[in-house]
Amino acid sequence: MQSQEPRNAVSPDGAVQSRHSRSLLSRLGAALVALLPLAAPAATPPINAPAPAFSLKDQSGTMRSLNDFRGKWLVLYFYPKNDTPGCTTEACNFRDGHAMIQSRGAEVVGVSVDDTVSHQAFIAKYQLPFPLLADVEGSVAQRYGALSDWKVVKFAKRQTFLIDPQGMLRKAYTSVDPDTHAQQVLQDLDALAKK
């Protein structure tokens, strides 16, 4: 006589699971695995090396490239999505500190995978005084190691890079607190200017 799988099984925590719920859990697990990123994320570019080049449209459709910012410090910040709580906090803190950042000879540029129309609305709603670049394909975020690429959606990770006036990457922030990040960037711009 063949042994059959029991109709019900007891899980390690003592809960009884039916054959149907085990099958459902198995299918859910397979679906979650299918949502894992397509490829291993790109590494963050090395500090004190040339920053990866970029050329993307801003909110008004104007092409902006890394070379446009030569001669100034560049605060290049990547963020997941316009008009979401953390991204709005971070953008508004950069807005509120924008004059102080500019007084250090720096410009702020935001990058997400949102399109130019979404960027226009975000800028208008929060009166942002700096450009937002549309990296719709995620190619620039990928070069900076700041892309989360899932099969069904892509988004930029919340990361920031300080690029010096010669186009060299001087600092990378791979763990960002939207509440305090603009102040941290100001402090680091001051410290880097002294070197």
C-alpha positions in Angstrom: 0.0 0.0 0.0 1.3 3.4 -1.0 1.7 6.1 1.6 -0.3 9.2 0.8 0.4 12.7 1.8 -1.8 13.5 4.8 -4.8 15.7 4.2 -3.7 18.0 7.0 -0.2 18.6 8.2 1.1 20.3 11.4 3.6 23.1 10.8 6.5 23.7 13.1 4.5 26.3 15.0 1.7 23.8 15.6 -0.8 25.2 13.2 -2.7 22.7 11.0 -2.3 23.2 7.3 -4.5 21.6 4.7 -3.1 20.3 1.4 -4.8 23.2 -0.3 -3.1 25.8 1.9 0.3 24.1 1.4 -0.3 24.3 -2.4 -1.2 27.9 -2.2 1.9 28.7 -0.1 4.0 26.9 -2.6 2.6 28.9 -5.5 3.0 32.2 -3.6 6.6 31.3 -2.9 7.2 30.7 -6.6 5.6 34.0 -7.4 7.8 35.8 -5.0 10.9 34.2 -6.4 9.8 35.4 -9.8 9.7 38.9 -8.6 13.3 38.9 -7.5 15.5 41.4 -9.4 16.4 40.3 -12.9 20.1 40.7 -12.4 22.6 41.4 -9.7 22.6 45.1 -9.0 25.5 47.1 -10.4 28.1 48.2 -7.9 28.4 51.7 -6.7 31.0 53.5 -8.8 34.4 53.9 -7.0 35.1 57.1 -5.1 37.9 59.4 -6.5 37.2 58.0 -10.0 35.3 59.8 -12.9 31.6 59.9 -12.3 29.6 57.9 -14.8 28.4 60.1 -17.6 24.7 60.8 -18.2 22.5 62.7 -20.6 18.8 62.8 -19.7 15.8 65.0 -20.3 14.7 67.3 -17.4 11.2 68.2 -16.6 10.9 70.6 -19.5 12.4 68.3 -22.1 15.9 69.9 -22.1 18.8 67.4 -22.3 21.1 67.7 -19.3 24.5 66.0 -19.0 27.2 65.6 -16.5 29.4 68.0 -18.5 26.7 70.8 -18.0 27.8 70.9 -14.4 31.6 71.1 -14.9 33.1 73.8 -12.7 30.6 73.2 -9.9 29.9 70.6 -7.3 27.0 68.4 -8.2 24.6 66.8 -5.7 23.1 64.0 -7.9 20.4 62.4 -5.9 18.4 59.3 -7.0 14.9 58.7 -5.5 12.2 56.1 -6.1 9.0 58.0 -7.1 7.6 61.5 -7.3 5.1 62.7 -4.8 5.5 59.8 -2.3 6.2 60.6 1.4 9.9 60.0 1.7 10.7 61.4 -1.8 8.7 64.5 -1.1 10.4 65.0 2.3 13.8 64.6 0.7 13.0 67.0 -2.2 11.5 69.6 0.0 14.6 69.5 2.3 16.8 70.0 -0.7 14.5 72.9 -1.7 14.7 74.5 1.7 18.5 74.2 1.7 19.0 75.0 -1.9 20.4 78.5 -1.4 22.9 77.2 1.2 23.9 74.4 -1.2 24.4 76.9 -4.0 26.5 79.1 -1.7 28.9 76.2 -1.6 29.3 76.3 -5.4 27.0 73.2 -5.8 23.9 72.4 -7.9 21.2 69.8 -7.0 19.8 67.5 -9.6 17.2 64.7 -8.8 16.9 61.6 -10.9 14.1 59.0 -10.9 12.5 56.7 -13.5 9.4 59.0 -13.6 8.7 60.7 -16.9 9.0 64.4 -17.6 5.3 65.1 -17.2 5.4 63.6 -13.7 8.5 65.7 -12.9 6.7 68.9 -14.0 3.8 68.2 -11.7 6.1 67.4 -8.8 8.2 70.5 -9.3 5.1 72.7 -9.6 3.3 71.2 -6.5 6.4 71.7 -4.2 8.1 74.6 -5.9 11.3 72.8 -6.4 14.1 75.1 -7.7 16.3 72.4 -9.2 15.9 70.1 -12.2 14.6 66.6 -12.1 15.9 64.2 -14.7 13.7 61.4 -16.3 15.7 58.2 -16.3 12.7 56.2 -17.7 14.7 53.2 -18.7 16.8 53.3 -15.6 20.1 53.3 -17.5 21.8 56.1 -15.5 20.6 54.7 -12.1 22.0 51.3 -13.2 25.4 52.9 -13.9 25.4 54.5 -10.5 24.4 51.2 -8.8 21.1 52.8 -7.8 18.5 50.8 -9.7 16.1 48.2 -8.4 15.0 46.3 -11.5 12.1 44.0 -10.8 10.4 42.2 -13.7 7.2 44.2 -13.3 8.6 47.6 -12.2 11.9 49.5 -12.0 12.7 52.3 -9.6 15.7 54.2 -8.4 17.1 53.5 -4.9 17.4 56.5 -2.6 21.0 57.2 -3.1 23.1 60.4 -3.6 26.5 61.1 -5.1 28.7 64.2 -4.7 30.6 65.0 -7.8 33.4 67.6 -7.8 33.9 70.4 -10.3 36.2 68.2 -12.4 33.6 65.4 -12.7 35.2 63.1 -10.1 33.0 61.1 -7.7 33.9 62.2 -4.2 31.2 60.7 -1.9 28.4 58.2 -2.2 25.4 57.9 0.1 23.9 54.4 -0.2 21.8 54.7 2.9 19.8 57.9 3.1 17.5 59.4 5.7 15.2 61.8 3.8 14.6 63.9 7.0 18.3 64.7 7.6 20.0 64.1 4.2 20.1 67.7 2.9 21.9 68.8 6.1 24.3 66.0 5.9 25.1 66.9 2.3 25.8 70.5 3.3 28.2 69.4 6.0 30.0 67.1 3.6 30.3 69.8 1.0 32.0 72.0 3.6 34.4 69.1 4.6 35.3 68.3 1.0 35.9 71.9 0.2 38.6 72.0 2.9 40.5 69.1 1.4 
